[in-house]
């Protein structure tokens, strides 16, 4: 088995279409969004057998972090990592590891950060030098096992149902974005919300590139309002899954009683089911079942799926850096609960990028 860089886009997309773990973020459209928005170098790899047959793919970008180069699979996404046909997992993991070791040492790349949804694949790729992170996973709503009627009647609390009805009773309506003006309205809400919570903010250029590349086939933006918009969410659409990605909320006092984001997620659940989608993703979520966001997504019908992120060093510098990171994370877990909420959220977002 051998590894080489992507050279046939159609072949990549065809393989992705047949992979059970393939996601929107593995698609070449997301690659295009990132290349339009950031100065990162793509390193999209294909894994082949001796006869040249495609057996796996591994998307990723070389990013810059504090004057260091990092191989990241996949930045700005909730999913990622290699996809490999089942019988070839062990050989593919070894081949990928050898390729990255040689390539990254040659290019001066300090470490790789690779996300795995397949535990077996992660197990074979892992080495004694790797650091494993299991602090987060993905929350998804399976519309086949939990259809919208079941979610409304059996999962949503009485209070949540009341709040959704209240929004509609008070004259608020949800609409899908259709113009660049709608996109600007969403971004204004997103900007204010991220500033309020102290989160890392994407530029308007990034959102505009998402719109240019993905709308309407792979993008839906929900906006809710009456005289003015008070909230919105961005949803990616791909194959049989919808992916909730970003939210914007007007947090002024007059709208604080309304459950804006749960209402819009409910609208997406109904729409996705109507369009024949199998699943709605609620995005990356803490593995801690006591975490408020974890609990909130469960209350919306989500089921948790564990991810593994492997941090693999290349050379002495990478090893020292990742050992230092592991020590910082250990210290952080001990003292994080003593910090103010906004500072804690800010530091978490910074650590997640490291």
N, C-alpha and C positions, 0 to 999 in steps of 0.2 A: 504494500500500500504506500502511496506517496501523496504529498500535499503540494498544491500550487495555488497561485493567486487567481482570482476570478477572471475568466476570459470569455464567458458565454452567458449573457444575461438571461436569455430564454431558458437555458438549461437550469440555471439557479432557480428561477421562478417555478418551473415545472416540478423540480424536486421539492420545493417548499409546499406546493399545492398537495403533494401526496404524503407529507410528513405529519403524523398525528400531533406532534408537539410544535409544529410551525406556527408562528404568530405574525401579526402585522409588522412588528418591529424587526423581524427577519427579512422583510421584503425590501426590494431595491428602491421602492418609493420612499421608505423612511431613510434609506441611505442618501437619496437625493436631497431630502429635507435638511439633513445634517450637513451635507457638503455645501448647500446653498447658504447655510446659516453660520457655520463655524469654520475656522482654519485648520481643521483636523485632516489627517491623511487616512484614507480608508485602507484597511487590510482585510479584504474579504477572501476567505480561503475555501478551496474545494478539496475534498479527500477522494482519491480514486484507487481502484484496484489495479493490478498489473496490466489489465486489458484496457484501462482508461475509463471504465464505467464509474459514474458518479455514485459514491456511497455516503457522502456527508458534506455538510457545509458549515462554515464557522464565520459569522460576520463580526466585524470589529473596526475600531478606529485607533490610530496612534494620537494620543492627546498630550498636551503639555501641562505639567503641574509643577509649579515652583522650580522652573528651569530643568525639569526632568521629563523624559519621555515615558509614557505609560501606554500599554496596549489594553484597551477597554472594550469589552464585549457585553452589551452594546450601550454606548452613552445615551443619556436622556430617554431611557425607556424603563419599563417595569419588568420586561422579559429579556431574554437574550441567550447567548451561548451556542455551542455547537449542536447540530442536529445530525444524527448518524443512524443508519439502518441497523436494526437490532442485532443481527448476527455478527456485525463488524465492530461492536463497541470497544472491545478491549484493544484490538489492533489499531483502530482509529485513534483512540486516546493516546497510545504510545507514539504513533506517527505524528500527531498534532503537537505533542509535547516536545519531541525531538526537533520538529521544524521551528517551533517558536523559540526554543532554546538557542538554536543556531542563528535564526533571523534577528532576534532581539539583542543578543550579544554583539552581533555585527553592526546593528544600527544604533547601539547605545541606549536601548530601552531598559529602564530600571526594573520594572515588574509588569506582570499581567494581572488584570482583574477580570475573571471570567465567571459568568453566571450560569448555573446549571439547574434545569428543572428535572432532569433525569438523574436520580441518585446513583445509578449504576455507572453512568458516564463520568460523574464527578469522582466516584470511588477509584476508577481506573486511571483518571487523569492526575489524581492527587499524588504528591511525592512527599518525602520527609521534610522538604524545605517549604512546602505550601502551608498557608494559614487558611483555615476554614471559618467562614462566617455563616451562621444559621440564624441570624437575628431577625430575618424577615422572610416573607413569602408573598403569595398572591392570593387575593380574595376574589372568588368568582361565583356568580349566580348561574346555576345550571337550569335553564328554562325547560328542559325535558323532565327533570325530576321534581322541580319546584316551579310550576307554571304560575303566571301572574295572579290567578284567582287564589291559589294556595298561599302565595306570598301575602296578598292583601288580607285574607281571612285568618291565616294561621301564624304568620311570622310578624307582620307589622303589629305594633302595639296599638291599643285603643287610642292612645294619645297621638301617635303618629298619623293614624287614619283621620283623626279629628283635625289635625293641623293641615293635612293635605286638602281636606274638604273646605277648611276655613279660607285657605288661599283662593280657591275657586269661587267660594261664596262671596268673598270680598271683591271680586271682579278682576282678579289677576289671571292672565292667560299665558300659556307657554307657546312659543312659536319657534320654528327652525330658521336659522339665519340664512339669508338668500343674497345679501349684498356685502360689499366691503364696508359699508356704513354699519351693518350689523356686527361685523368683525371688530370694528373700532369700539362699538358699544361694549362688546364682551371684554376687549382688552382693558378698557377703562375700569370695569368692575374687577377684573383679574388683578390689575395693578394695585388698586386700593386694598383688595383682600390680602395680597401677599405682603404689602407694606404693613398692614395691621398685625399680621401674625409673625412678622419678621422672617419670612421665608425667602429663599433665593428666587430671583425674578428673571423670567425669560424676556428678551427684548420683543418689541412689536415686530421687528424684522423677522424674527423666528416665527411668530404667529402668522405673519403675512406669507412666509414661505410655505407654511403648513397649508394655508388656504390655496395658494397658487398651485401647489403640487397635488393636493388630495381632494379638493372640493370639485364636484359633489360625490364622486364614486366612493371615496374612503373617509369622508368627513361629515360629521353632523354637529352643529352648534345649537344648543337649546338656549333660548332667552326667555325670561319671564318678567312681566311687568304689567302696568296699567297706564297711568300717564307717563311713567318713565320706567326703564328697565331696572330691576333690583337684583337680578342674579342670572347666571348662565353657567353652562358646562360645555366642555369640548369632548366629543366622542369620536374615536376612530372606528371605522367599519372595515372588516376584512374577513373573507370567507364566511364562516357562520358565527363570528364572534364580534361583539361590540366592546370597545375599550374606553371606559371613562378615564380621561387624562388630566384635565385642568378644570378649576372652578373659579368663578368670580362672584362676589357677594357685596351688595351695598350694606354696610354694617352700621348705618345711621340708626339712631334710636327708634325712629318711627317704624322701621321694618324688622327690628330685632325679634319680635314674637314669632315671625314666620319661619318655618322649616324649609328654606328655599332649596338647598341642595338635595335633601331627601325627596322633595317634590319633583325635581327635575330628573333625578335617577328613576323615580317611579314612572315618569313619562317615557324615559328611555327603555325601561323594562317592557312597557306596553308596546312601544313602537318596534323594538327588536323582535318581540314575540310575533307581532303582526307581520313582520317582514321575513319570518321563518328562521331567525337566528337561533342558534343552539345555546348561546352563553353570553352573559354580560360580565365583563371584568371590572372590578372595583379598584384594581391597581395594587401597588405594593403596600404591604401591611406588616406591622410588627408581629413577630412570632409570639409575643407575650399576650396570652388570652385575656389578661387584665387591662391591657392598654386601651384607653378610651376609643381610639380610632378603630382598633380591632373589634371592640364590642359594638360600635356603631355600625360597622359593615355587616356584622353578623345579624344585627337587628333589621337590616335591609334585605336579608336572605342570602348573604354570602357564605361560602364555605372556604376554609383556608387550605392552601396548598404550599407546603414548605419548599423553599429554594435553598440552594447552597451556592455561596460565592467563594471561589478559591482565589487567593492572592498568592501568586507564584513569583518569587524573586529571580532576577538574572544577575549573577555576580555578587560580589561582596557588598556593594552599596545597596543593592536591592534587599539583600538579606537583613542588613542592619536597619534599614528604613522600615521594613515590615515588622521586625521585632519591636522597634520603637512604637510603631502604630498599635501593636497588640498590647503593649504596656499602657499606652494612653487610653485605649478602649477599656481596659480593666479598671483604671483609675476613674474614668468617666462613669462607668456603671455604678461605682461605689458612691459618687457624690452628685450625680445628676439630679436626684430628687430634692436637693437642697437649693437648687438654682431657680430664679424666677422663670415663669413659663416662657416668655418671649426669648430670653437669653438661652434657655434650654433648646427651644425649637431652632434658633439660629445656629447654635453649635452642632446640633444633630445634622443639620443640612450640610455644614462644612465638613464634618467627619465622614459623611456618606460619600463625599467626592474624593476623599484622600486615598 
